[in-house]
């Protein structure tokens, strides 16, 4: 760690400790109030900041080659937009076809789920003896199984058909690229301006912690993006190869949700197994669907994540899951976008203060001898 924090107040021109603590508390309070007040309109700006952060290294590389920041920012943004549009246009016909297929298969999937639940309850009753499981319970389980599949299908239709309207897609498409361009163009100026605001007594310490946060975020965001894309490709191809009609949608969704550890795999596996049993009518077909996700998770745990994330990301999976759900509950989709940066910052600060504590007299001093 570079730089040290003073352990007590001195009459050397520095602000008293209570003023420093009040300043930090005031900044945190103002930031919290701003988030609460302006959360509905902050999404495109936060998305633009994320894009600018992600694209700054290649823009900086173009600047070192002699290309201006404005031209480099425009080139990288246009390339990103073109790649996104090309990906959407290539997959659009397949996705629309599978959505139509989902709407057509939903009634039969509901019926298959009800029959499967009733059959399993009958088998269980035969093994345990008559009278152990009442007829009302069998009817309830069969009906609830159909209700669950029906709810999942209707939720999928709502998400696909109107989910993006929740986040105001027109605003995202129009405002986000414009804001991202200006942030990319002025990124070095913004960083230098913020750096000039740092208190001179602590600039070394603050800068060191900011660099550590930047290192962790760089490793997590870029590594996790690569992992999600590879898993989405593997799941989509694997489910399509075994012949699952909705394999493309389920595979892509499960892969993209894998930024939440294990959540994407679990949701995708359950959906694929249920739909595979409804389509093939045998447990072997459902087993193939489950096998695709089992193999994909093993590849992620032993090959993909160690290669692209490794030990550089000091963000435990439990904390990532907690931060994503806490952020979503507090600020909605905006909170989900801010969850990982905030968690990484808090983690760096906790490790910094823990390091100071382990070197402080509070930890090192021996207890007084009362003998």
N, C-alpha and C positions, 0 to 999 in steps of 0.2 A: 504494500500500500504506500502510496506517495502522499506526504503531508501528514500532519497530525492535528488533532483537535485539542484546543486548550481544555484542561480539566477544571479550571476555575476562572472566575472573573478577575481581571486585573485593571488597574487604572492606566492602561496604555493606549487609550483611544478606541478600544473595541467596545461594541455594544454589550450591555449586561446580558447575562444568560436569559433572563426572563423576556427581554426584548427579542432575542433570537428565537426563543420558543414561541412567543406570541406571533412573530412573523411567519414561522412555518405553519402554525395552526391556522392563521388567517388565510394563507395561500391555499391550504387543503380545504378549508371551509368554503372559500369563494369558488374553488374548482367544483366542489360537490354541489353547491347551489346552482352553478351554471349548467352542470349536467342535468340536474333535475328540471330546470326551467326550459332548457333548449334541446333536450333529448330528441323531441320529434323532428327537429330540423338539422341535427348534427350528423346524421348518418352519411350523406354524400361527402361531407367535409372529412369525416374520419376515414371513410373509404378512400378518398383522394390522398390523405396523408399516408395511408398504408401503401397505396400504389407508388407514391413518390419515394417512400422509404425502400420499397422493393426494387424500384428501377434506378435509384441513385447510383449504385456501383457501375452499371453499364454506361450511364450518361457521363459519369466522371471519367470512365475509360475513354469515351469518345472525345471528351474535352481535352484529355492529355494528348490525344492524337491531333489536336488542332481544331476540332470542330467546336463551335460555340455551344454554350449550355442551351440556348433556345432551340437551335437546330437539333441538338442531341435529344432534348426532351421531346420535341415533336416527332422525331424518328422513332424513338422507343415507344411512345404512346400509340402512334399509328400502327406500329408492328404488333403491339399487344391487342389493339382493337381488331386488326385484320385477322390475327390468329384466333381470337374469340369468335368472330363472325364466321370464319371458315369452319371451325369446329362445330358451331351451332348449325350451319347450313348442311354439313355432311350428316349430322345425326338427326336433324329435324324430321325427315321422312320416317326414319326408323322409330323415333320416339312417338310420333303421332300414331303410327300403325300399332305400336304396343299399347298406347293409351286406349285406342279403340278396342283392341283385343281384351284389355283389362275390363273395360265396361261390359263387353259381351260375356266374359267368363265369370264375372262376379256372382251372378245367381247360382251357377253350378258350383262355384267354390264354396259359397255359403252352405249349399246342400251337402257337399262332400264333407265339410267341417262338422256339420250336425251329425251326419251318418257315422263319421269316424269317432266322434265323442260318445255317441250312443253305443257303438260297437264295443269300444274300450270299457265303458261302464258295465256292459253285459258280461264281457270276459272277466272283469274284476269281480262281479257278483257271483259268477259261476265258480270262481276259485275260492271266494270267501264264504260262499253259502248264501242261500236265499234269505231274505229278510235283513241282511246286513246293510244293503243299499236300497233305499226305498225307490219306488217308481217316480215319486215327485222329484227326488234328487237327480235321477237319470234324465227326466224331462228338462230339469233346470240346466244341467250341464250341457245337454244337446242344444238347447235354445241359446244359452250364453255363448257357446262356441260359434254358432252362426252369427250372433250379434257382434262378436268381436271381429270376425272377418268382414261383416258388413260395415262396421265402424271404420276398420282399416281401409277398406276400399273407398268409402265416402270421404275419409280424411285425405287419402291420396288424390282423389279427384279435386278436392278443394285446394290442396297445395299446388297441384299442377296447373289447375285452371285459374286460381286467383291468388296464389300465395305471393307472387311478386307484386301484386297490386298493394299488398300491405306495406311494402317498403318503397312504394311510389317509384316504379321503375322508370317513368319518364324523367323524374328528377335525377335519379341516379345516372341515367344515360346521358343527360344533358349537362348537369352541373359537375359531376365527378370528373370527367376528363378535363374540363376547363380549369377547375381548381388544382387538379393533379399537375397540369402543365405549368402553372405559375409556381407551385411548390417545387417542382423539379428544377425549373429555371433558377429559382432564387434559393435553393437549398443551402449552398455554402454561405450565402449572406445571412440566412436565418440562423444557422448554427453559430456563425461568428457573432451575431448580435446577442443571442442567448448566452454565449460564452462570456461576452463582455459584461453581462449583468451579474455574473457570479461574484460573491463576496471574496475580496482578494485574499483574506486570511485562510479561506477554505477551498480555494479554486482547485488546488492539487487533489484534495480528497474527493471533491464533487466530480471533477473530471475523470478521476480513476474509476469511480463507481458508475458514471455514465458510460464509459467505455466497456465496462463489464456487462452492463445491461444490454448495450448494443451488440456485444459478442454473443450473448445468450439468445437474443431475439433473432439475430442473423442466422444462427445455427438452427433455431427451432422453426422459424417461418419458412426458410428455404428448404430445410431438410424435410419438414412435415409436408410441404407442398409436393415435393418429389415422391414421398411415400404414399400420399393420398392418390396421386395420379397413377402410380404403378399398381396400387391395389385396385383402383377402379378399373384399370385395363385388364388386370388378371381376373377379377370377379366377372366382369362383363363377358370376356372371351370364354371363361370356363363354363359359366351358366349357359351361354349360347351353344357351346360345343355339346353339352349333355342334352340339348333340345328343349330347355325351358323357354316357354313362349315369351315370358316377361323378363328374361335373363338380362337383357341390356339395361333396362331401367333399374332393376334391383342391384345389379353389379355396380353401375355408375353411382347410384345413391349410396350404397354401402361404402364404396371406396372414398367418396367425398366426405362422408360422415366420419371417416376414420381419424380425423384430426382430434376427435374426442376418443381417447384410448378405449378400445374394445367395443365401444358403443355401436359404431358402424358395422362391425363384424357380427355382433349379436343380433341387431335388428335385421340385417341382411340375411343371416342364416335362418332365423325364425320365419321370415317372409318367404324365402326360397323353399324351405322344407314344406311349409303349408301349401304353397302353390304347386310344388312338384308332386305332392301326394294327390292334390286335386286334379292335376293334369294327367299323371301316369296311372294313378289308382293303386300303386304298389309302394311298399316301404323301400324297395331297392332304388326307385327313382328319387325318393326323398333322401335316401342315403347318399346318392351321388351329389345332390345339391349341398347337403351338409359337408360332404368331403371337399367340395370346392372351397368352402369357407375355412375348413380346418387346415387345408394345405396353405391357403392364402395367409392365415394368421401365423402359421409356423414360418413361412417365408418372411413375413414382416418381422417376427420376433428374432429370427436367427440370421437373416441375410439383409433385408432392406433397411430396417431401423439401425442396426449396428453400422451399416455402410454410410448412411446419409445423416444419421443423428449421432450415434455413438455416445461417448461420455461427455461431449461438449455441451449438451443441454442439461443444465442442472435444474430441471423442472420435473419433479416426481409426478407420475401419472395421476395419483390421487388428488394432488393440488390442482392439476390442470382441469380434471373433471369438476372439482368443487368450484373453481373460479369461473368456469364456463356456465355452470348452472346458476351460481350466485349472480353473475353478471346478467344473465338472461332474465332472472327473476326481478332484478332491480331496475335495469334499463332496457330490457327487451333485446332486440338484435344488436343495438348499439353496445350494450353491455357485453354481449358475446364477442364483438370485435375488439373491445378494450380489455377483455379479461386476461389474456395472456401477457400483453405488455405490462399491465398493472401487477400481475402476479410475479413476473420476472423482476420488476423493480423492487417489489416488497422482499422477494427472496434475496436479492443482492444486498439490500439494506440490513436485513436480519443477519446474514452471514458476516457483514462488516461489523455490526455492533456486537455480535457474538465473539468475533475475533478480538475486539477491543476488551470485552469483558474477561475473556480467558487470559489476557495479559495485564489485567488491572489488579490492584491490591485487594479489591473486593473478593476476587477469586483466589489469588495467590497467597495472601497473608495467612499465617498460621493462627489458630485460635489462641486467645490469651491464656497464659499459664496461671491457674488459680492456686497452684500448690504452694 
